[in-house]
Amino acid sequence: LLGLIAYAHLAHADSSISRAHDPKCYKLAKLHSEAVDFLKTGKLPSLDYSHKVSYQSKGVLNKLFQQVKKFSIDTGSHTISSIVIDPDLVIDGHEKYLEEAKTLLNSYNEDLQRMMHHYG
């Protein structure tokens, strides 16, 4: 239930011109809080499932998600050249951070690969 509420909040905040200040987002935040407190209060929030609709963001979250989804870890070597950088995410002066970013990405990939191997 927490996941459904959280994803509904994310979708409404992303699609609304008011973002997270949309009244429906406030209602979903309250439901999320109630769901978190369920074990203490015994009160389970009711969520209207009839409006369950697939939603695909047109913003930066979807761009990041789609890039991560396309990227697969090669079990042999980690090739950074296969990553396509979205020009909307590039800022002036980014070049000075590229080497450190590559090092951090390789370290992250190695850690992720170890966890995937360990936990299947």
TORKOL-972494 format. One record per residue: x, y, z of N, C-alpha, C, O in turn; residue in three letters. Coordinates in pm, whole numbers, plus 50000, padded with zeros to 5 digits. Layout:
+-------+-------+-------+-------+-------+-------+-------+-------+-------+-------+-------+-------+------+
!  n.px !  n.py !  n.pz ! ca.px ! ca.py ! ca.pz !  c.px !  c.py !  c.pz !  o.px !  o.py !  o.pz ! resn !
+-------+-------+-------+-------+-------+-------+-------+-------+-------+-------+-------+-------+------+
!     X !     Y !     Z !     X !     Y !     Z !     X !     Y !     Z !     X !     Y !     Z !  ALA !
...
+-------+-------+-------+-------+-------+-------+-------+-------+-------+-------+-------+-------+------+
END
This chain:
+-------+-------+-------+-------+-------+-------+-------+-------+-------+-------+-------+-------+------+
!  n.px !  n.py !  n.pz ! ca.px ! ca.py ! ca.pz !  c.px !  c.py !  c.pz !  o.px !  o.py !  o.pz ! resn !
+-------+-------+-------+-------+-------+-------+-------+-------+-------+-------+-------+-------+------+
! 50083 ! 49880 ! 50000 ! 50000 ! 50000 ! 50000 ! 50087 ! 50126 ! 50000 ! 50056 ! 50223 ! 49932 !  LEU !
! 50196 ! 50123 ! 50077 ! 50284 ! 50240 ! 50080 ! 50338 ! 50271 ! 49941 ! 50342 ! 50387 ! 49900 !  LEU !
! 50378 ! 50167 ! 49869 ! 50432 ! 50187 ! 49734 ! 50329 ! 50247 ! 49640 ! 50360 ! 50337 ! 49562 !  GLY !
! 50205 ! 50197 ! 49647 ! 50099 ! 50250 ! 49560 ! 50074 ! 50399 ! 49589 ! 50060 ! 50479 ! 49497 !  LEU !
! 50069 ! 50432 ! 49716 ! 50046 ! 50572 ! 49754 ! 50163 ! 50658 ! 49709 ! 50143 ! 50767 ! 49656 !  ILE !
! 50285 ! 50610 ! 49731 ! 50404 ! 50687 ! 49694 ! 50409 ! 50709 ! 49543 ! 50438 ! 50820 ! 49497 !  ALA !
! 50381 ! 50604 ! 49465 ! 50383 ! 50620 ! 49319 ! 50270 ! 50710 ! 49270 ! 50289 ! 50787 ! 49176 !  TYR !
! 50154 ! 50701 ! 49333 ! 50044 ! 50790 ! 49297 ! 50082 ! 50935 ! 49325 ! 50053 ! 51024 ! 49245 !  ALA !
! 50147 ! 50958 ! 49440 ! 50192 ! 51093 ! 49475 ! 50292 ! 51144 ! 49373 ! 50282 ! 51257 ! 49326 !  HIS !
! 50388 ! 51060 ! 49338 ! 50490 ! 51098 ! 49241 ! 50427 ! 51133 ! 49107 ! 50463 ! 51234 ! 49046 !  LEU !
! 50333 ! 51052 ! 49060 ! 50268 ! 51077 ! 48932 ! 50189 ! 51206 ! 48933 ! 50195 ! 51285 ! 48838 !  ALA !
! 50114 ! 51230 ! 49041 ! 50034 ! 51352 ! 49049 ! 50123 ! 51475 ! 49061 ! 50097 ! 51577 ! 48998 !  HIS !
! 50228 ! 51466 ! 49140 ! 50318 ! 51580 ! 49156 ! 50388 ! 51611 ! 49025 ! 50408 ! 51728 ! 48991 !  ALA !
! 50426 ! 51509 ! 48951 ! 50497 ! 51529 ! 48825 ! 50405 ! 51586 ! 48718 ! 50449 ! 51665 ! 48634 !  ASP !
! 50278 ! 51546 ! 48719 ! 50187 ! 51587 ! 48611 ! 50113 ! 51717 ! 48642 ! 50057 ! 51779 ! 48551 !  SER !
! 50111 ! 51759 ! 48766 ! 50036 ! 51879 ! 48804 ! 50122 ! 52004 ! 48787 ! 50243 ! 52002 ! 48810 !  SER !
! 50058 ! 52111 ! 48747 ! 50129 ! 52239 ! 48734 ! 50172 ! 52290 ! 48872 ! 50269 ! 52365 ! 48883 !  ILE !
! 50100 ! 52249 ! 48977 ! 50133 ! 52289 ! 49114 ! 50236 ! 52197 ! 49178 ! 50280 ! 52220 ! 49291 !  SER !
! 50276 ! 52093 ! 49105 ! 50370 ! 51992 ! 49153 ! 50318 ! 51933 ! 49285 ! 50202 ! 51895 ! 49293 !  ARG !
! 50403 ! 51925 ! 49387 ! 50363 ! 51861 ! 49513 ! 50265 ! 51945 ! 49594 ! 50214 ! 51899 ! 49696 !  ALA !
! 50238 ! 52068 ! 49550 ! 50143 ! 52153 ! 49620 ! 50000 ! 52131 ! 49572 ! 49907 ! 52197 ! 49618 !  HIS !
! 49982 ! 52039 ! 49479 ! 49849 ! 52004 ! 49430 ! 49768 ! 51946 ! 49546 ! 49821 ! 51867 ! 49624 !  ASP !
! 49641 ! 51983 ! 49559 ! 49559 ! 51931 ! 49669 ! 49555 ! 51778 ! 49675 ! 49552 ! 51720 ! 49784 !  PRO !
! 49556 ! 51713 ! 49559 ! 49554 ! 51567 ! 49558 ! 49685 ! 51512 ! 49618 ! 49684 ! 51406 ! 49681 !  LYS !
! 49796 ! 51583 ! 49598 ! 49924 ! 51540 ! 49656 ! 49921 ! 51552 ! 49808 ! 49976 ! 51468 ! 49878 !  CYS !
! 49856 ! 51659 ! 49858 ! 49844 ! 51673 ! 50003 ! 49763 ! 51556 ! 50061 ! 49797 ! 51500 ! 50166 !  TYR !
! 49656 ! 51520 ! 49990 ! 49572 ! 51409 ! 50035 ! 49653 ! 51278 ! 50034 ! 49645 ! 51199 ! 50127 !  LYS !
! 49730 ! 51257 ! 49927 ! 49812 ! 51136 ! 49918 ! 49922 ! 51134 ! 50024 ! 49955 ! 51027 ! 50077 !  LEU !
! 49979 ! 51250 ! 50056 ! 50081 ! 51257 ! 50161 ! 50020 ! 51219 ! 50296 ! 50083 ! 51151 ! 50376 !  ALA !
! 49897 ! 51264 ! 50320 ! 49828 ! 51229 ! 50444 ! 49800 ! 51079 ! 50449 ! 49819 ! 51015 ! 50552 !  LYS !
! 49755 ! 51021 ! 50336 ! 49732 ! 50877 ! 50329 ! 49861 ! 50799 ! 50353 ! 49861 ! 50697 ! 50422 !  LEU !
! 49971 ! 50848 ! 50297 ! 50100 ! 50782 ! 50315 ! 50139 ! 50782 ! 50463 ! 50185 ! 50682 ! 50516 !  HIS !
! 50120 ! 50895 ! 50528 ! 50150 ! 50906 ! 50671 ! 50065 ! 50809 ! 50752 ! 50113 ! 50746 ! 50846 !  SER !
! 49937 ! 50799 ! 50716 ! 49847 ! 50706 ! 50786 ! 49891 ! 50561 ! 50763 ! 49884 ! 50479 ! 50855 !  GLU !
! 49936 ! 50531 ! 50643 ! 49980 ! 50395 ! 50612 ! 50107 ! 50361 ! 50691 ! 50124 ! 50248 ! 50737 !  ALA !
! 50196 ! 50459 ! 50705 ! 50319 ! 50437 ! 50783 ! 50283 ! 50410 ! 50929 ! 50346 ! 50327 ! 50995 !  VAL !
! 50183 ! 50481 ! 50979 ! 50143 ! 50467 ! 51120 ! 50047 ! 50352 ! 51145 ! 50000 ! 50335 ! 51258 !  ASP !
! 50015 ! 50272 ! 51044 ! 49917 ! 50166 ! 51057 ! 49945 ! 50072 ! 51174 ! 49852 ! 50038 ! 51248 !  PHE !
! 50069 ! 50030 ! 51193 ! 50099 ! 49937 ! 51302 ! 50074 ! 49999 ! 51440 ! 50040 ! 49928 ! 51535 !  LEU !
! 50092 ! 50130 ! 51450 ! 50067 ! 50197 ! 51578 ! 49918 ! 50223 ! 51601 ! 49867 ! 50208 ! 51712 !  LYS !
! 49849 ! 50263 ! 51494 ! 49710 ! 50307 ! 51510 ! 49608 ! 50199 ! 51478 ! 49496 ! 50202 ! 51529 !  THR !
! 49645 ! 50102 ! 51394 ! 49551 ! 50001 ! 51350 ! 49455 ! 50052 ! 51244 ! 49365 ! 49979 ! 51201 !  GLY !
! 49473 ! 50177 ! 51203 ! 49385 ! 50238 ! 51103 ! 49451 ! 50229 ! 50966 ! 49556 ! 50290 ! 50943 !  LYS !
! 49390 ! 50154 ! 50875 ! 49443 ! 50137 ! 50740 ! 49376 ! 50240 ! 50649 ! 49253 ! 50243 ! 50640 !  LEU !
! 49454 ! 50324 ! 50582 ! 49393 ! 50424 ! 50495 ! 49327 ! 50358 ! 50374 ! 49373 ! 50254 ! 50326 !  PRO !
! 49221 ! 50419 ! 50327 ! 49153 ! 50364 ! 50208 ! 49201 ! 50441 ! 50086 ! 49203 ! 50565 ! 50084 !  SER !
! 49239 ! 50366 ! 49985 ! 49287 ! 50425 ! 49861 ! 49192 ! 50384 ! 49751 ! 49158 ! 50266 ! 49737 !  LEU !
! 49149 ! 50481 ! 49672 ! 49057 ! 50454 ! 49562 ! 49136 ! 50395 ! 49446 ! 49212 ! 50465 ! 49380 !  ASP !
! 49118 ! 50266 ! 49421 ! 49191 ! 50196 ! 49315 ! 49128 ! 50214 ! 49178 ! 49186 ! 50175 ! 49077 !  TYR !
! 49009 ! 50274 ! 49172 ! 48938 ! 50285 ! 49045 ! 49007 ! 50380 ! 48947 ! 48981 ! 50375 ! 48827 !  SER !
! 49095 ! 50466 ! 48997 ! 49163 ! 50562 ! 48911 ! 49304 ! 50517 ! 48875 ! 49389 ! 50598 ! 48838 !  HIS !
! 49328 ! 50387 ! 48887 ! 49462 ! 50335 ! 48858 ! 49488 ! 50347 ! 48708 ! 49424 ! 50280 ! 48627 !  LYS !
! 49580 ! 50434 ! 48673 ! 49613 ! 50459 ! 48533 ! 49765 ! 50455 ! 48519 ! 49839 ! 50501 ! 48606 !  VAL !
! 49810 ! 50400 ! 48408 ! 49953 ! 50400 ! 48382 ! 49995 ! 50542 ! 48349 ! 49926 ! 50612 ! 48274 !  SER !
! 50106 ! 50585 ! 48403 ! 50152 ! 50721 ! 48383 ! 50299 ! 50720 ! 48345 ! 50380 ! 50653 ! 48410 !  TYR !
! 50333 ! 50794 ! 48240 ! 50473 ! 50807 ! 48201 ! 50508 ! 50955 ! 48205 ! 50451 ! 51036 ! 48132 !  GLN !
! 50603 ! 50988 ! 48290 ! 50646 ! 51126 ! 48307 ! 50709 ! 51179 ! 48179 ! 50773 ! 51106 ! 48104 !  SER !
! 50689 ! 51307 ! 48157 ! 50755 ! 51374 ! 48045 ! 50872 ! 51458 ! 48095 ! 50935 ! 51530 ! 48018 !  LYS !
! 50900 ! 51448 ! 48224 ! 51004 ! 51528 ! 48285 ! 51135 ! 51454 ! 48301 ! 51156 ! 51348 ! 48243 !  GLY !
! 51222 ! 51513 ! 48379 ! 51358 ! 51461 ! 48398 ! 51359 ! 51325 ! 48466 ! 51447 ! 51244 ! 48439 !  VAL !
! 51262 ! 51298 ! 48554 ! 51257 ! 51167 ! 48620 ! 51243 ! 51054 ! 48520 ! 51310 ! 50951 ! 48531 !  LEU !
! 51157 ! 51073 ! 48422 ! 51139 ! 50970 ! 48321 ! 51264 ! 50957 ! 48234 ! 51302 ! 50846 ! 48197 !  ASN !
! 51326 ! 51069 ! 48202 ! 51449 ! 51064 ! 48121 ! 51555 ! 50982 ! 48193 ! 51622 ! 50899 ! 48133 !  LYS !
! 51571 ! 51008 ! 48323 ! 51669 ! 50933 ! 48401 ! 51630 ! 50785 ! 48408 ! 51714 ! 50697 ! 48391 !  LEU !
! 51503 ! 50758 ! 48434 ! 51456 ! 50620 ! 48444 ! 51479 ! 50544 ! 48314 ! 51528 ! 50431 ! 48316 !  PHE !
! 51446 ! 50607 ! 48202 ! 51463 ! 50541 ! 48073 ! 51610 ! 50513 ! 48042 ! 51642 ! 50408 ! 47985 !  GLN !
! 51699 ! 50605 ! 48080 ! 51842 ! 50582 ! 48059 ! 51892 ! 50466 ! 48144 ! 51969 ! 50382 ! 48097 !  GLN !
! 51849 ! 50462 ! 48269 ! 51890 ! 50353 ! 48358 ! 51834 ! 50221 ! 48308 ! 51902 ! 50118 ! 48312 !  VAL !
! 51711 ! 50223 ! 48261 ! 51647 ! 50101 ! 48211 ! 51722 ! 50046 ! 48090 ! 51736 ! 49925 ! 48076 !  LYS !
! 51769 ! 50135 ! 48002 ! 51842 ! 50092 ! 47882 ! 51981 ! 50041 ! 47915 ! 52035 ! 49955 ! 47845 !  LYS !
! 52039 ! 50094 ! 48022 ! 52176 ! 50060 ! 48057 ! 52181 ! 49925 ! 48128 ! 52114 ! 49905 ! 48229 !  PHE !
! 52258 ! 49834 ! 48075 ! 52274 ! 49706 ! 48144 ! 52421 ! 49688 ! 48177 ! 52509 ! 49730 ! 48102 !  SER !
! 52444 ! 49627 ! 48289 ! 52582 ! 49609 ! 48334 ! 52643 ! 49489 ! 48263 ! 52590 ! 49378 ! 48270 !  ILE !
! 52752 ! 49513 ! 48196 ! 52827 ! 49407 ! 48129 ! 52908 ! 49336 ! 48238 ! 52986 ! 49400 ! 48309 !  ASP !
! 52891 ! 49207 ! 48251 ! 52958 ! 49135 ! 48360 ! 53109 ! 49132 ! 48344 ! 53180 ! 49104 ! 48441 !  THR !
! 53160 ! 49161 ! 48225 ! 53304 ! 49159 ! 48207 ! 53367 ! 49295 ! 48236 ! 53445 ! 49308 ! 48330 !  GLY !
! 53335 ! 49393 ! 48157 ! 53395 ! 49525 ! 48175 ! 53285 ! 49630 ! 48177 ! 53175 ! 49608 ! 48126 !  SER !
! 53316 ! 49741 ! 48236 ! 53220 ! 49850 ! 48248 ! 53256 ! 49957 ! 48146 ! 53352 ! 50032 ! 48166 !  HIS !
! 53182 ! 49964 ! 48039 ! 53212 ! 50060 ! 47934 ! 53125 ! 50184 ! 47951 ! 53003 ! 50178 ! 47939 !  THR !
! 53190 ! 50293 ! 47978 ! 53119 ! 50418 ! 47999 ! 53081 ! 50481 ! 47865 ! 52986 ! 50559 ! 47859 !  ILE !
! 53152 ! 50448 ! 47759 ! 53122 ! 50506 ! 47628 ! 52983 ! 50469 ! 47579 ! 52931 ! 50534 ! 47489 !  SER !
! 52922 ! 50364 ! 47635 ! 52790 ! 50322 ! 47591 ! 52678 ! 50409 ! 47649 ! 52562 ! 50395 ! 47610 !  SER !
! 52711 ! 50496 ! 47741 ! 52610 ! 50581 ! 47803 ! 52588 ! 50704 ! 47716 ! 52683 ! 50773 ! 47679 !  ILE !
! 52462 ! 50730 ! 47684 ! 52426 ! 50848 ! 47607 ! 52384 ! 50955 ! 47706 ! 52292 ! 50934 ! 47785 !  VAL !
! 52449 ! 51068 ! 47701 ! 52419 ! 51176 ! 47796 ! 52312 ! 51267 ! 47737 ! 52326 ! 51316 ! 47625 !  ILE !
! 52207 ! 51287 ! 47812 ! 52099 ! 51375 ! 47771 ! 52147 ! 51519 ! 47780 ! 52187 ! 51563 ! 47888 !  ASP !
! 52144 ! 51594 ! 47671 ! 52191 ! 51733 ! 47674 ! 52115 ! 51822 ! 47771 ! 52168 ! 51924 ! 47815 !  PRO !
! 51991 ! 51785 ! 47805 ! 51913 ! 51865 ! 47902 ! 51971 ! 51856 ! 48043 ! 51940 ! 51938 ! 48128 !  ASP !
! 52056 ! 51754 ! 48067 ! 52112 ! 51735 ! 48200 ! 52254 ! 51789 ! 48212 ! 52313 ! 51784 ! 48320 !  LEU !
! 52309 ! 51841 ! 48104 ! 52447 ! 51889 ! 48103 ! 52451 ! 52036 ! 48145 ! 52371 ! 52117 ! 48098 !  VAL !
! 52544 ! 52069 ! 48234 ! 52561 ! 52207 ! 48278 ! 52700 ! 52257 ! 48238 ! 52791 ! 52178 ! 48214 !  ILE !
! 52713 ! 52387 ! 48231 ! 52843 ! 52447 ! 48197 ! 52947 ! 52407 ! 48300 ! 52920 ! 52407 ! 48420 !  ASP !
! 53066 ! 52374 ! 48254 ! 53175 ! 52339 ! 48343 ! 53176 ! 52193 ! 48386 ! 53255 ! 52155 ! 48473 !  GLY !
! 53089 ! 52111 ! 48327 ! 53080 ! 51970 ! 48368 ! 53206 ! 51892 ! 48335 ! 53233 ! 51788 ! 48396 !  HIS !
! 53283 ! 51940 ! 48240 ! 53400 ! 51866 ! 48194 ! 53499 ! 51837 ! 48307 ! 53562 ! 51731 ! 48309 !  GLU !
! 53513 ! 51931 ! 48400 ! 53612 ! 51912 ! 48507 ! 53573 ! 51799 ! 48603 ! 53655 ! 51757 ! 48684 !  LYS !
! 53449 ! 51750 ! 48595 ! 53403 ! 51643 ! 48684 ! 53398 ! 51507 ! 48615 ! 53369 ! 51407 ! 48680 !  TYR !
! 53427 ! 51501 ! 48484 ! 53410 ! 51377 ! 48410 ! 53495 ! 51261 ! 48462 ! 53444 ! 51150 ! 48478 !  LEU !
! 53622 ! 51285 ! 48488 ! 53709 ! 51176 ! 48533 ! 53662 ! 51120 ! 48668 ! 53656 ! 50999 ! 48687 !  GLU !
! 53631 ! 51210 ! 48761 ! 53582 ! 51165 ! 48892 ! 53449 ! 51091 ! 48876 ! 53426 ! 50990 ! 48944 !  GLU !
! 53362 ! 51140 ! 48788 ! 53233 ! 51074 ! 48765 ! 53254 ! 50934 ! 48709 ! 53185 ! 50841 ! 48749 !  ALA !
! 53348 ! 50918 ! 48617 ! 53376 ! 50786 ! 48560 ! 53427 ! 50691 ! 48668 ! 53387 ! 50575 ! 48672 !  LYS !
! 53515 ! 50741 ! 48755 ! 53568 ! 50659 ! 48863 ! 53456 ! 50616 ! 48958 ! 53447 ! 50500 ! 48997 !  THR !
! 53369 ! 50711 ! 48993 ! 53257 ! 50680 ! 49082 ! 53158 ! 50585 ! 49017 ! 53105 ! 50496 ! 49083 !  LEU !
! 53134 ! 50602 ! 48887 ! 53043 ! 50512 ! 48817 ! 53099 ! 50371 ! 48815 ! 53026 ! 50274 ! 48838 !  LEU !
! 53227 ! 50358 ! 48787 ! 53288 ! 50224 ! 48786 ! 53280 ! 50159 ! 48924 ! 53251 ! 50040 ! 48935 !  ASN !
! 53306 ! 50237 ! 49028 ! 53297 ! 50186 ! 49164 ! 53154 ! 50143 ! 49197 ! 53132 ! 50038 ! 49256 !  SER !
! 53059 ! 50225 ! 49158 ! 52917 ! 50194 ! 49180 ! 52880 ! 50066 ! 49107 ! 52816 ! 49978 ! 49164 !  TYR !
! 52920 ! 50055 ! 48980 ! 52887 ! 49936 ! 48902 ! 52946 ! 49810 ! 48964 ! 52881 ! 49705 ! 48967 !  ASN !
! 53068 ! 49820 ! 49014 ! 53130 ! 49705 ! 49078 ! 53054 ! 49666 ! 49205 ! 53030 ! 49548 ! 49228 !  GLU !
! 53017 ! 49765 ! 49286 ! 52939 ! 49737 ! 49407 ! 52804 ! 49675 ! 49372 ! 52761 ! 49579 ! 49436 !  ASP !
! 52739 ! 49730 ! 49272 ! 52608 ! 49678 ! 49230 ! 52621 ! 49535 ! 49179 ! 52538 ! 49450 ! 49209 !  LEU !
! 52725 ! 49510 ! 49103 ! 52747 ! 49376 ! 49051 ! 52771 ! 49276 ! 49165 ! 52722 ! 49164 ! 49160 !  GLN !
! 52848 ! 49317 ! 49266 ! 52871 ! 49230 ! 49382 ! 52739 ! 49199 ! 49453 ! 52714 ! 49085 ! 49490 !  ARG !
! 52655 ! 49301 ! 49472 ! 52527 ! 49280 ! 49539 ! 52437 ! 49190 ! 49456 ! 52368 ! 49104 ! 49510 !  MET !
! 52436 ! 49210 ! 49325 ! 52352 ! 49128 ! 49238 ! 52400 ! 48982 ! 49243 ! 52319 ! 48890 ! 49243 !  MET !
! 52530 ! 48963 ! 49246 ! 52586 ! 48828 ! 49253 ! 52551 ! 48764 ! 49387 ! 52515 ! 48647 ! 49393 !  HIS !
! 52562 ! 48843 ! 49494 ! 52537 ! 48792 ! 49629 ! 52389 ! 48759 ! 49649 ! 52356 ! 48652 ! 49702 !  HIS !
! 52300 ! 48850 ! 49608 ! 52157 ! 48833 ! 49635 ! 52079 ! 48774 ! 49517 ! 51958 ! 48750 ! 49527 !  TYR !
! 52149 ! 48752 ! 49408 ! 52082 ! 48691 ! 49291 ! 52003 ! 48790 ! 49216 ! 51940 ! 48756 ! 49116 !  GLY !
+-------+-------+-------+-------+-------+-------+-------+-------+-------+-------+-------+-------+------+
END
